[in-house]
Amino acid sequence: MEKTQIYHEKQRLQFCLLHALNNLFQEKDSFTRADLNNIADKLLLVDPNKEHQTWIPIFKPHHNAITGNYDINVLISALEQKGKTVVWHDRRNGASSIDLNRSEDILMGIVLNIPVRKFGGLWKSRHWVALRRIEGIWYNLDSDFKSPQPFKGADEVKEFLDFIISCGAELMEFSKKLRKNCSFNNSIAFVCLVVSVSCFVVVFISLLRLPEVANQRGTFGSYGTLRIRKVIKEEEKLGELGEMMVGMLPDDLAFTVFVPSVKAFEHDLKLWANDSLDQQKENDNTYATLSRILGFSAVPRSLLSVNVPLGKEVTFDSISGFKLYIWRDTDGTLVVNRIRSKQLDLRKREIVVHIMNGVIMDAEFEQSVRPDDEDED
C-alpha cells in the first residue's frame, strides 16, 4: 500500500502562521508571504485607529514586514478568502467536548496559538500550530518539528489539547462556511449556526467590572498596562447576561463588542438574568442565544468612540460576517445599525465594550426570537 504523502513546511523566522496555513490546506503556496502581507496592509487601511497609531515600515500593527509575526486578524481574513470559518473553542469545556470524528465540512482542522518563552523567559511570543486529520489519522503539523507527528487516536489528541490549553494556548476550529438560512430551532442546524457565527468562545470570567480607560492601540500583541480613568458606576454595569456574553471572548486579544443593555435583553430577547441563568442549567438556549448575538455584534479589532469619525459612517464585518454600519452623532453617541449607544468605551483588558439601547441582529434571527403574539400583529 502506497504511503500517504503529507505536506509539511518547516519554520523560518516568524512565519509560523504562513506555515500553519499551508500545512492545514496541505498545499505549497496555498498562501504566500506576499498574500499575508497584502492582507495585513489592507487591514491597516480600514483600521479606524490607524491615525492614532505610531509604527515604522518594518513593525506594523498586524505583522512584521521582514520576519512575519502575523496576528489573529490576518488569520481570520486569510481563512475567509478560502471560504472557511473560524470557531474559538470554549476552554471551560476542555478538549472532551470536541468531536474529532466529524466530517471535514464540520471540522476541517485545528489551529493552536501557543505561548512561547525563550532565553530564560526574557523573550515571550506566540506560535501558530496546525493539526489536521488525513485519511482518518490526526497529525501534529507543527513547523518546529522535523516531520509530521501522527497521533495514535482521538484520545491522545484530546490529551494533547487539554495539556496545551492548560499551558495558556488558544484553540480554534476551522470548517467550511455554512448557509445562513439554516433553522435556528433545528438541533443539527443549530450546530452549523454556531460554527458559522464564529463565536470565539474561550474563558468565562464572571462578574468582572469593566473600567473605562484612555485611548490606546488595540492591535494583537499590544499588552500595555491600562490606565483606569474611572470606575464604572452601579447603573453602568453590564448585568449578568452582558458579562456572560463578553466573557465568551479571550480578553487578551483586541475585540469590540456592542452589548445590549439589561433592558434591551429583557424587551427584545425576553431574557432576564436570574430566570435565564437558572434555565441554562437544564438547556443551552440562553447560551446559544448569547453566542448568536455575540456573532452579530463583535468585531475583531479595537474601536473606541473617538476613533469613529463625527457624522461619517464606517462599516465593519462582525465575527459572523454580519455588516455593521457605525457613525458618531454630534452628542458623541455611537449609532450602530440604527441602534444608539447607552454607555461607551468600557474596557476589559484588550476588549472594548459599548452598551447599546437595543440588540444588534439580522432580520432572520430577530424573527426567530420574536414572541408569537407579536408575529400575529
N, C-alpha and C positions, 0 to 999 in steps of 0.2 A: 504494500500500500504506500502510495506516494506521500511523503511528509509535507504537511501544510507549511507554506512559506508565509512567515509573519513579518510584516514591515515594522522596523524599529529604528527610530532616529536616536542618536546619542547626543548628550549635552554639549552645547557650545555657548560660551559666555552666559548671558542671562536669557537665552531664547527658549526656556523650558515650556512656555505656553505654545510657541510655534511647534516644538517637538511633540507636545502632548496632543495638539490638534491633528497633526499629520499621523501620529500613531493611532489616534482614535478613529480616523477615517481610513486608516490602512492604505495610505497613498502618498507617495512622494510629491511634494509641491501641491498638495491639496490646498495648503496655504503657503505663501512665501513671506519672506521678511518684508518685501515691498507691500504685500497685501495688508499685513498687520500695521505697518507704518501708516499706510493710507487711511485705514480705519481709525487709528489713533488721531491723525491730523483732522479728519472730518469730525470726530467727537469734540475736538478742541474748538472748531469753527462754530459749532452750535451750542457750546457751553456758555451759559449766561454769566458765569463767574470769570470768564477769560480776561475782562478788563481789570479785575481786581487781583489777578494772579501775576506773580513775578517769576519768570523762568528764562532760561537760556536755551539756545537752539539744541543743545545736547540733552539736557534734563527737562523733558516736557511733562505735563500733568499726567498723561496716560501711558507714557513709555520713555525709555532712554533711547535716543536716536542711534546710538552706537551699539550698546550691549543688549538692547531689548527691554527686559523687565516690564512686560505688558501687564495692565491691570484688568480687573473683572469686567469693566465696560467694554474693553476690546474683545474679550472672550464672548460676551453676550452678542455683540454686533456681528462677530465672525460667524457664530452659530446661526444667527438669523439669516445671514446670506445663504447658508446651506439649507434653509428650510427646517432648522431644528429649533427645539425649545429647551429651556433650562429650568430645572426644579431644584431649589435648595432643600436639602434633606433636613428634617427636624431632628436635631441631635438628641432631644429628650427621649425619642423612641429607640435610639440605638440602631445598629445595623440589622437587628432581628426583624424590623418592620419592612425591610426591602425584599421584594420578591425577585430574586436573581434569575428566575426561570421564565420571566415574562418575555414575550416576543420582542424583536428589535423595534417594532413600531411603537412599543410602550417604553422599553428600556434599551437604548442603543449602546450606552456605555456610562461609565462613571469617571468624573474628573475630581481630583483632590487638590486642595490648596493647603500645603503643609508648612508650618513654621519651621525655619531652619536657623540654627545658631552655629557660628564658626569662630575660630580663634578665641576659645575660652568664653564665648558668649558676648564678645565685644562687637561682633558683626551679626546683625539679625536681618533676615529676609524671609521670603516665602517661595515655595517651589511647587510648580504645577505637575501633576502626575495623572496619566490616563490608565484606566482599566477597561478592558474590552473582552467580550465573550466571542470566541472564534471557534466555530464548529463544535459548540457545546462545552468548550473549556474556557474558563476565565483566566486572563493573563494580566500580570502587572507589567505595563509598558513604560515604566519609569526611565526617563532618558539618562539618568545617572547609572543605570545598570548596563553591563556589557551586552546583555541579551535579554529577550523577554522571559519573564519568570512565570510559569504556569502554577495555578492553584490546584490542589488535589480535589477540591469540591467546593460547593456553596458554603459549607460550614467554615472552611478555612478562610474563604473570602470574608465572611462576616466577622470572624475573629480578628482578622487583619484590620477591617474597617473600624471595629469597636476600639481597637488599640490606637489606631491613628487618630480617631476622633477624640479620644481621651488625652491625646498629646496636643490638642488645640487645632486640629485640621478641620477645614470646612469641606463638605461633601456635596457634590452636585450631580444630579442625574440628567441624562440627555435622551431626548426622544424626537421623533418626527412631529411636526406641527399637526395639530388636530383641528377638525372642523369646529367652527363657532356655533353651529346650530344644534349641538348636542343638547339633549334634555337634561335639565338640572335634577329632575326628580328621579331619573333612572339611575340606578346604582352604578351600572357599568359606565354610563356617560359621565357620571359624577367624577369617577377616577380620571377620565380623559380631560375633563374641565380643570381639575386640579393641576394636571400636567400642563395644560395649555396656558393657564394664567401665571405660571412660573412663580409660585407663591413664596419662594425663598424662605422657607420656614427653618429656623435654626434654634436659638436659645430663647426661652421664655423667662424673662426676669420680672416677677410680679411686683406690682405696687411701687414702681420706681417713679419718683417725682422728676419732672423734666425741667431744668432751669433754662432761662434764656441767656444767650451769650452774645458777645460781639462777633461781627462778621469775620470769617476766616475761610481759607481754601477748603474745599470739600472733595478733593480727589483721593482715589485709592492710594494708600501709603502715607497720608497726612495724619500723623498721630500726635500733633502738638497738644499741649495742655490747654483745656478750655478755660477761659476767664468767665466766671459767673457774674453777670450784671445784676440779677435779682432773683429771688426765689419765687416760684410760682405761688400765687395766692390760692386759697382754698377753692374759689369759684372757677379757677382756671385749670383745675385738674382734668385729666383726660377721662377719668372714670375707669372702671374695671375693664369694660369691653374695649375701650380705646387703648389702654395699656396692654391688654392681651394682643391686640392687633399689631401694635408697634413691636411687641416682644417677639413676633414671628420673624423679624429681620435681624441679621447679625449687626450688632451695634458698633463694630469696628470698621465697617465699610460705609461709604457715602451713599445715603438714600434720602429722599424727601417723601414724606407721607402726608396726604391730605385726609385727616382722620375726622369722621363725623362727630359732632358734639353729642353729649349724653341725650339731649332732647331729640336730635336727629336719629339716633339709634332707636329711640322709643317711637317716634312718629312715623319714620319712613320704613324702618325694618321690623317694627314691633318687637324689639329686643330690649328687655330690662335686665340689668346686670345680675341681680340675685336669682331671678327666675331662670334666665338663660344659662347661667353657670351651673345651677342645680340640675337642669335638664341635660346639660352636657355630660354629666356623669353616666347617663343612660344612652345617649346617642351623640353623634358628631355634627348635628345640624348647626349649632352655634359656631363651632369651629370651622365648618365648611363655609358658612356664610361670611365669616370674617376673612377667611382665605380668599374668597371671591372678591370682596370689597378691597382687600389689600392689593390684589392683582390689578384692579381698575385704578387705584389711587396712589400707587407708589412709583416713583421714577428712580432709576439707579444713578443719581447724582445729587449733589448738594445744591439746594435752591432756596436762598434766603429771600425775603420780600424785597430787599433793596436791590437784588440782582434782576428783578423784573422791571423792564422799562415802564415809566409812567405813561399810561394811556396807549401803550403799544402792545399788541397781542403777540405772544410767543407760543409755540407748540412743542410738546414733548410726547413721546410714546411711553406709556406706563410699562411695567414689567410684564404685563399680559398682551402688550401691543395695542391697547386702547388709547386713542388720541385724546390728549388733554390740551385745551385751549385756555391759556392763562394770561391775564392782564392785571395791572395795578391801577386802582381808581385814585382820584385826586385826594381822597381821605386816607390813603395808604392801604386800604383793604385790597386783598387779592380776590379776584373772581376767577373761578375755575369751572369751565363748562356751565356757566351761568349761576354757579353756587358761590355765595360770598363767604369770606372767612370770618371767624369769630375771634380767634387768637392766633398770633403769628410768631414764627421764629423760636419755637421751643426746641430744646436740644436734648438728645440722649447720646452722648459721645459724638459719633460721626453722623447720626441721623437727625435731620431737620424735620420738625413736626409742625404742621399748620392745622388748627382745629376749624372745621367748616360747619356752617349752618345748614347742612344737608348731606346727602350721600352721593358720591360720585360713582355712577354705574351705567352700563349700557341699557338700552331700551328693553332688550330681551330679558335680562336679569331683573330689571325693575318690574316687568310684567309677572315674573315668576314669584316675586316676594310680595306682590300687591294682594291685600286681602280680597276674598271672594266678593264681599259686599261692595267694594269699590269697583270691581270689574262689572258688576251688574249696572252700576250707574253709568 
